[in-house]
Amino acid sequence: MTSTTKVVLGILGAAAAGAVIGMLLAPEKGSDIRQKVKDAANDWACQLADLFAESKSEFSNFTNKAARKAKDMAGQAEDRFNNVRESLG
């Protein structure tokens, strides 16, 4: 897990905890508070799922890009080898 992901998850966790504490201290009916907590938890879960999906997509893009770069470099190395071999032969 990268440090950026850790920071984002820490911020999300702190914000969620703050929201829950704020709702628990609010002068409202218990059923209203429970519904707000449920809705907030659902929102946070959706955002977290989106974050993981985005991270997975970015990782996939990175690995694809790295594989293409490695293939290109291998092709360049092969071309250089063949050029040197031809110049010596």
Secondary structure as the mmCIF struct_conf table of DSSP 4:
data_model
#
loop_
_struct_conf.conf_type_id
_struct_conf.id
_struct_conf.beg_label_comp_id
_struct_conf.beg_label_asym_id
_struct_conf.beg_label_seq_id
_struct_conf.end_label_comp_id
_struct_conf.end_label_asym_id
_struct_conf.end_label_seq_id
HELX_RH_AL_P HELX_RH_AL_P1 SER A 3 LEU A 25
BEND BEND1 ALA A 26 GLU A 28
HELX_RH_AL_P HELX_RH_AL_P2 GLY A 30 LEU A 88
#
